[in-house]
Amino acid sequence: MHCLEGGFYMAGLAFLAPETVLPVFVKNLGGPDWLIALLPVILPAMFALPGLISAPYVEQLHRHKPFVCGFGVLQRLPYLIAGIFMLLAPQAAGFILPVVVLTPIISGLVGGVAVQAWMEMVTRMIPEHLRASGWAIRYLIQGIVGLSAGPVIHWMFTHHPGVQGYAWLHLICFGFLFLSAISQWSMKEAVGTNLLRLPRPSYGTYLRELPGLLKSQPKLKRFILVRFTGTGYLMLVAFLSIHALTVTGRGTADAGHLLLAQMIGALFGNVFAGWWGNRHGGRIVMLFSRVLCLALCVSLPWITNFTGFLVVFFIWGFGVFAERVGDLTFVAELCPHRRRPTYQSIMGFCQAISLMTAVQIGGLLYSATQSFFALVTLCGTFAAISTIVLLTIPEVRIKAKTGHASPALGEDAPMV
């Protein structure tokens, strides 16, 4: 159910394609470059922001599922509302752009209230030595369903161009989000006596203790820098589809083919990350992903044909989704079990700031220079720095004689 929940959720979002189709659509609506740069990171950034508000409450929960499912319903509704609005009022030009942009913002903020409760719930459900494959299978389901997203998007914009096509894509997205919610309701939460019930401080006291908690974990501090400089992919991708269609002279509908190549790459990336991550942890997967990013940056200036860009999006899909599996696996093992929701919230908040700051740097550079290759250079520089910093953080997983990973940083054995 954990795998189906995430697979259906992310598969639905693939039909809106925030990395490929959405930037092109927003540009056609007259959106500025700084907004286009933000599009691939709006949803994950909004998810990460509310965590520090809800984490003190999450730490007191004996059961997380009711809290997670309640906010899970609310976070999915904006996509239904946006699709219906655009379908019924396609000529409301002044409102379409705000609706398209506000949908992931509202969904992310609402869902972000419960994201740490969800993370704690699934971390307790899944044994450590299976976590990488658990994340990978979710992305694998997304990739398999996402193979149909490319042709559907191409057909939709060919026969229903503009706002009407994007309205139907929102409704298709909501259909998969509803399947995701059903899967979430069917999950069986692991509840036991080893749950920590901490005294609940005032919120002011809670905020004052956060710097000390982070200071006590030097590996987590370095990992924050790894995440910030590891946003090279996302700095680049908002303009990559626009660049590809401009250079090759293709129309908006052909962005569906780019998405298809990305989804095929994601399938292979997830299989690799799940298999390799289970055996060696998330760090090595993240390092491999960064090497791919560097190779992509070196090769992009020489690519001018559509076939070459299909290969680029395949590599992009492979690298980004492998990176996500590695990141989720590694950070879950870096965070101490005690106060894990708070540590996850700190990391999530820092990641949200990192995502928005990094892509804005990329957007400002592109606006100032109108040079895609300057953006590629910046992306490569960030990837190189991230790789160097990541090499200074040792893998925390220790192999036991049984061949399974032992709990990291004093963490209790995960409950099954």
C-alpha positions as CSV (number, residue, x, y, z in Angstrom):
1,M,0.0,0.0,0.0
2,H,2.9,2.3,0.7
3,C,4.3,1.7,-2.8
4,L,0.8,2.1,-4.5
5,E,0.1,5.3,-2.6
6,G,3.2,7.0,-3.7
7,G,3.2,5.5,-7.2
8,F,-0.3,6.6,-8.0
9,Y,0.3,10.0,-6.4
10,M,3.4,10.8,-8.4
11,A,2.0,9.2,-11.6
12,G,-0.9,11.6,-11.4
13,L,1.5,14.6,-11.1
14,A,3.4,13.2,-14.2
15,F,0.4,14.2,-16.3
16,L,1.0,17.9,-15.3
17,A,4.8,17.5,-16.0
18,P,6.1,20.4,-13.9
19,E,9.6,19.8,-15.3
20,T,8.7,19.7,-19.1
21,V,5.2,20.7,-20.1
22,L,4.2,23.1,-17.3
23,P,7.1,25.5,-18.0
24,V,6.1,25.7,-21.7
25,F,2.5,26.2,-20.8
26,V,3.3,29.0,-18.3
27,K,5.6,30.7,-20.8
28,N,2.7,30.6,-23.4
29,L,0.5,32.3,-20.7
30,G,3.1,35.1,-20.3
31,G,4.7,33.9,-17.1
32,P,8.1,35.5,-16.3
33,D,11.4,33.7,-16.2
34,W,11.7,33.8,-12.4
35,L,8.3,32.0,-12.1
36,I,9.2,29.4,-14.8
37,A,12.4,28.6,-12.8
38,L,10.3,27.9,-9.7
39,L,7.8,25.6,-11.3
40,P,9.7,22.2,-10.9
41,V,10.3,22.9,-7.2
42,I,7.1,24.7,-6.1
43,L,5.4,21.5,-4.8
44,P,8.3,19.9,-3.0
45,A,9.3,23.3,-1.5
46,M,5.7,23.9,-0.2
47,F,5.6,20.4,1.2
48,A,8.7,21.1,3.3
49,L,7.8,24.5,4.8
50,P,5.0,23.7,7.3
51,G,7.0,20.8,9.0
52,L,8.5,22.9,11.8
53,I,5.0,24.1,12.7
54,S,3.5,20.6,13.0
55,A,6.5,18.6,14.2
56,P,5.9,19.3,18.0
57,Y,2.4,17.9,17.6
58,V,3.6,14.9,15.5
59,E,6.1,13.9,18.2
60,Q,3.1,13.4,20.6
61,L,1.1,11.2,18.3
62,H,0.6,7.6,19.2
63,R,-1.0,6.9,15.9
64,H,-0.1,8.9,12.8
65,K,-2.5,7.4,10.1
66,P,-5.7,9.5,11.0
67,F,-3.7,12.7,10.9
68,V,-2.0,11.7,7.6
69,C,-5.2,10.6,5.9
70,G,-7.2,13.6,6.9
71,F,-4.7,16.1,5.4
72,G,-4.1,13.7,2.5
73,V,-7.7,14.3,1.3
74,L,-7.4,18.1,1.6
75,Q,-4.1,18.2,-0.3
76,R,-5.6,16.4,-3.3
77,L,-8.7,18.6,-3.8
78,P,-7.0,21.6,-5.4
79,Y,-6.3,19.6,-8.5
80,L,-10.0,18.7,-8.9
81,I,-11.0,22.3,-8.3
82,A,-8.4,23.7,-10.8
83,G,-9.4,21.3,-13.5
84,I,-13.1,22.0,-13.2
85,F,-12.5,25.8,-13.1
86,M,-10.3,25.7,-16.3
87,L,-12.8,23.5,-18.1
88,L,-15.7,25.7,-17.3
89,A,-14.0,29.1,-17.7
90,P,-11.2,28.6,-20.4
91,Q,-11.5,32.2,-21.5
92,A,-10.8,33.7,-18.0
93,A,-7.3,34.6,-19.2
94,G,-6.5,36.7,-16.2
95,F,-7.2,33.9,-13.8
96,I,-5.7,30.9,-15.5
97,L,-2.1,31.6,-14.7
98,P,-2.8,32.2,-11.0
99,V,-4.9,29.0,-10.8
100,V,-2.2,26.9,-12.5
101,V,0.5,28.2,-10.1
102,L,-1.5,28.3,-6.9
103,T,-2.7,24.7,-7.3
104,P,0.6,23.1,-6.3
105,I,1.3,25.8,-3.7
106,I,-2.0,25.2,-1.8
107,S,-1.7,21.4,-2.2
108,G,1.9,21.5,-1.0
109,L,1.2,23.7,2.1
110,V,-1.7,21.6,3.2
111,G,0.0,18.3,2.6
112,G,3.2,19.6,4.3
113,V,1.4,19.9,7.6
114,A,1.2,16.1,7.8
115,V,4.3,15.1,5.8
116,Q,6.5,14.4,8.9
117,A,3.7,12.3,10.4
118,W,3.6,10.4,7.1
119,M,7.4,10.0,7.1
120,E,7.5,8.7,10.6
121,M,4.6,6.3,9.9
122,V,6.3,4.7,6.8
123,T,9.7,4.7,8.4
124,R,8.4,2.6,11.2
125,M,6.5,0.3,8.8
126,I,9.4,-0.6,6.5
127,P,12.6,-2.4,7.7
128,E,15.8,-0.4,7.1
129,H,17.3,-2.9,4.6
130,L,14.2,-2.6,2.4
131,R,13.7,1.2,2.5
132,A,15.6,1.9,-0.7
133,S,13.5,-0.6,-2.7
134,G,10.4,0.8,-1.0
135,W,11.1,4.3,-2.3
136,A,12.2,2.9,-5.7
137,I,9.1,0.8,-6.2
138,R,7.0,4.0,-5.7
139,Y,9.0,5.8,-8.4
140,L,8.9,2.6,-10.5
141,I,5.1,2.7,-10.5
142,Q,5.2,6.3,-11.4
143,G,7.5,5.6,-14.3
144,I,5.3,2.7,-15.6
145,V,2.2,4.8,-15.5
146,G,4.2,7.8,-16.7
147,L,5.0,6.0,-19.9
148,S,1.4,6.7,-20.9
149,A,1.6,10.4,-19.8
150,G,3.8,11.4,-22.7
151,P,1.5,10.1,-25.5
152,V,-1.6,11.4,-23.6
153,I,-0.1,14.9,-23.3
154,H,0.9,14.8,-27.0
155,W,-2.6,13.8,-28.0
156,M,-4.3,16.2,-25.6
157,F,-2.4,19.3,-26.8
158,T,-2.9,18.2,-30.5
159,H,-6.7,17.8,-30.2
160,H,-7.4,20.2,-27.2
161,P,-4.7,22.8,-27.3
162,G,-4.3,25.5,-24.7
163,V,-6.3,25.8,-21.5
164,Q,-8.8,23.1,-22.3
165,G,-6.1,20.4,-22.7
166,Y,-4.5,21.4,-19.4
167,A,-7.8,21.3,-17.7
168,W,-8.3,17.7,-18.7
169,L,-4.8,16.9,-17.6
170,H,-5.6,18.3,-14.1
171,L,-8.7,16.0,-13.9
172,I,-6.7,13.0,-15.0
173,C,-4.1,13.9,-12.3
174,F,-6.9,14.0,-9.7
175,G,-8.1,10.5,-10.7
176,F,-4.7,9.1,-9.9
177,L,-4.5,11.1,-6.7
178,F,-7.8,9.6,-5.6
179,L,-6.4,6.1,-6.2
180,S,-3.5,7.1,-4.1
181,A,-5.8,8.2,-1.3
182,I,-7.6,4.8,-1.3
183,S,-4.2,3.1,-1.1
184,Q,-3.2,5.3,1.9
185,W,-6.5,4.5,3.7
186,S,-5.6,0.8,3.3
187,M,-2.2,1.0,5.0
188,K,-1.7,-0.8,8.3
189,E,0.2,1.4,10.8
190,A,2.8,-0.2,13.0
191,V,2.1,0.9,16.6
192,G,4.1,-0.5,19.5
193,T,5.5,0.2,22.9
194,N,8.7,1.7,21.7
195,L,7.1,4.9,20.5
196,L,8.6,7.9,22.3
197,R,6.2,10.1,24.2
198,L,8.1,13.3,24.8
199,P,7.1,16.1,27.1
200,R,5.5,18.9,25.0
201,P,7.4,22.2,25.4
202,S,5.9,25.6,24.5
203,Y,6.4,26.4,20.8
204,G,8.9,29.2,21.7
205,T,11.0,26.8,23.7
206,Y,10.8,24.3,20.8
207,L,12.1,26.8,18.3
208,R,14.9,27.9,20.6
209,E,16.2,24.4,20.9
210,L,16.3,23.8,17.1
211,P,19.8,25.3,16.5
212,G,21.3,23.2,19.3
213,L,19.7,20.0,17.9
214,L,21.2,20.7,14.5
215,K,24.6,21.7,15.9
216,S,24.8,18.3,17.6
217,Q,24.6,16.5,14.2
218,P,27.5,17.7,12.0
219,K,26.7,15.2,9.3
220,L,23.2,16.6,8.9
221,K,24.7,20.2,8.6
222,R,26.9,19.0,5.8
223,F,23.9,17.2,4.2
224,I,22.0,20.5,4.1
225,L,24.8,21.9,1.9
226,V,24.8,18.7,-0.2
227,R,21.1,19.2,-0.9
228,F,21.4,22.9,-1.7
229,T,24.2,22.4,-4.2
230,G,22.6,19.3,-5.5
231,T,19.7,21.3,-7.0
232,G,21.7,21.6,-10.3
233,Y,19.2,19.4,-12.1
234,L,16.3,21.5,-11.1
235,M,18.0,24.8,-11.9
236,L,18.4,23.5,-15.4
237,V,15.3,21.5,-16.2
238,A,12.8,24.4,-16.1
239,F,14.4,25.8,-19.2
240,L,15.6,22.6,-20.7
241,S,12.3,21.7,-22.5
242,I,11.9,25.3,-23.7
243,H,15.5,25.2,-25.0
244,A,15.0,21.8,-26.7
245,L,11.8,22.8,-28.5
246,T,13.3,26.2,-29.5
247,V,16.5,24.7,-30.9
248,T,14.8,21.9,-32.8
249,G,11.8,24.0,-33.9
250,R,9.2,21.6,-32.5
251,G,5.8,22.5,-31.1
252,T,4.4,22.3,-27.6
253,A,2.8,18.9,-28.2
254,D,6.3,17.4,-28.7
255,A,7.1,18.1,-25.0
256,G,5.1,14.8,-24.5
257,H,7.8,12.9,-26.3
258,L,10.4,14.5,-24.0
259,L,8.4,13.4,-21.0
260,L,8.1,9.9,-22.3
261,A,11.9,9.7,-22.6
262,Q,12.2,11.1,-19.0
263,M,9.8,8.4,-17.7
264,I,11.7,5.6,-19.4
265,G,14.9,6.9,-17.8
266,A,13.1,7.1,-14.5
267,L,12.2,3.4,-14.7
268,F,15.8,2.4,-15.2
269,G,17.0,4.8,-12.5
270,N,14.6,3.5,-9.9
271,V,15.5,-0.2,-10.6
272,F,19.2,0.7,-10.2
273,A,18.7,2.9,-7.1
274,G,16.5,0.3,-5.4
275,W,18.9,-2.6,-6.1
276,W,22.1,-0.7,-5.3
277,G,20.7,1.3,-2.4
278,N,19.5,-1.8,-0.6
279,R,23.0,-3.2,-0.7
280,H,25.1,-0.1,-0.1
281,G,22.9,2.7,1.2
282,G,21.7,5.9,-0.3
283,R,25.0,7.8,-0.4
284,I,26.6,5.9,-3.2
285,V,23.4,6.3,-5.3
286,M,23.5,10.0,-4.7
287,L,27.2,10.2,-5.8
288,F,26.4,8.3,-9.0
289,S,23.5,10.7,-9.8
290,R,25.8,13.7,-9.4
291,V,28.3,12.2,-11.8
292,L,25.5,11.8,-14.4
293,C,24.5,15.5,-13.8
294,L,28.1,16.6,-14.5
295,A,28.2,14.4,-17.7
296,L,24.9,16.0,-18.8
297,C,26.2,19.5,-18.4
298,V,29.4,18.7,-20.4
299,S,27.4,17.2,-23.3
300,L,24.4,19.7,-23.5
301,P,26.2,22.5,-25.5
302,W,26.8,20.1,-28.4
303,I,23.3,18.7,-28.8
304,T,21.1,20.3,-31.5
305,N,18.7,17.6,-32.7
306,F,15.6,16.2,-31.2
307,T,16.9,12.6,-30.9
308,G,19.8,14.0,-28.8
309,F,17.4,15.8,-26.5
310,L,15.4,12.6,-26.1
311,V,18.7,11.0,-24.8
312,V,19.2,14.0,-22.5
313,F,15.8,13.6,-21.0
314,F,16.3,9.9,-20.5
315,I,19.6,10.6,-18.6
316,W,17.8,13.3,-16.7
317,G,15.0,11.0,-15.6
318,F,17.5,8.3,-14.6
319,G,19.6,10.7,-12.6
320,V,16.9,12.6,-10.8
321,F,14.9,9.6,-9.7
322,A,18.0,7.7,-8.6
323,E,18.9,10.9,-6.6
324,R,15.5,10.9,-4.9
325,V,15.7,7.3,-3.8
326,G,19.2,7.8,-2.6
327,D,18.3,11.0,-0.7
328,L,15.3,9.6,1.0
329,T,17.2,6.5,2.0
330,F,20.3,8.3,3.3
331,V,18.5,11.1,5.2
332,A,16.3,8.6,7.0
333,E,19.4,6.9,8.3
334,L,21.3,10.1,9.1
335,C,18.5,11.4,11.4
336,P,18.5,10.0,15.0
337,H,15.5,8.0,16.0
338,R,14.8,10.2,19.0
339,R,13.2,13.5,17.8
340,R,13.2,12.2,14.2
341,P,10.1,14.2,13.2
342,T,11.9,17.4,14.3
343,Y,15.1,16.5,12.5
344,Q,13.2,15.7,9.4
345,S,11.3,19.0,9.7
346,I,14.6,20.9,10.0
347,M,16.0,19.2,7.0
348,G,12.8,19.7,5.0
349,F,12.6,23.4,5.9
350,C,16.2,23.9,4.9
351,Q,15.6,22.0,1.7
352,A,12.6,24.2,0.8
353,I,14.7,27.3,1.2
354,S,17.5,25.7,-0.8
355,L,15.2,24.7,-3.7
356,M,13.7,28.1,-4.0
357,T,17.0,30.0,-3.6
358,A,18.9,27.8,-6.1
359,V,16.3,27.9,-8.8
360,Q,15.9,31.6,-8.4
361,I,19.6,32.0,-8.9
362,G,19.3,30.0,-12.1
363,G,16.2,32.0,-13.2
364,L,17.9,35.4,-12.6
365,L,21.0,34.3,-14.4
366,Y,18.9,33.2,-17.4
367,S,16.9,36.4,-17.4
368,A,20.1,38.5,-17.2
369,T,22.0,36.6,-19.9
370,Q,19.4,34.8,-21.9
371,S,22.1,32.2,-22.2
372,F,21.2,28.6,-21.7
373,F,24.8,27.6,-21.7
374,A,25.6,30.0,-18.8
375,L,22.8,28.1,-16.9
376,V,24.5,24.8,-17.8
377,T,27.8,26.0,-16.5
378,L,26.2,27.1,-13.2
379,C,24.4,23.7,-12.9
380,G,27.7,21.8,-13.4
381,T,29.5,23.9,-10.8
382,F,26.8,23.2,-8.3
383,A,26.9,19.5,-9.0
384,A,30.7,19.4,-8.6
385,I,30.5,21.2,-5.2
386,S,27.8,18.9,-4.0
387,T,29.8,15.8,-5.0
388,I,32.8,17.1,-3.0
389,V,30.8,17.8,0.1
390,L,28.9,14.5,-0.1
391,L,32.3,12.6,-0.2
392,T,33.0,14.1,3.3
393,I,29.9,12.4,4.8
394,P,30.6,8.7,5.5
395,E,27.9,6.1,4.9
396,V,26.1,5.4,8.2
397,R,24.8,2.0,7.3
398,I,26.8,-0.9,8.9
399,K,26.3,-4.4,7.5
400,A,25.6,-7.0,10.1
401,K,26.6,-10.7,9.7
402,T,23.2,-11.5,8.5
403,G,23.7,-9.3,5.5
404,H,21.0,-6.8,6.7
405,A,21.8,-3.3,7.7
406,S,21.9,-2.6,11.4
407,P,20.1,0.4,12.8
408,A,22.0,3.7,12.3
409,L,22.9,6.2,15.1
410,G,21.4,4.1,17.9
411,E,18.0,3.8,16.2
412,D,15.7,1.0,17.4
413,A,15.0,-1.9,15.1
414,P,12.2,-0.9,12.8
415,M,8.9,-2.4,13.5
416,V,7.2,-4.7,10.9
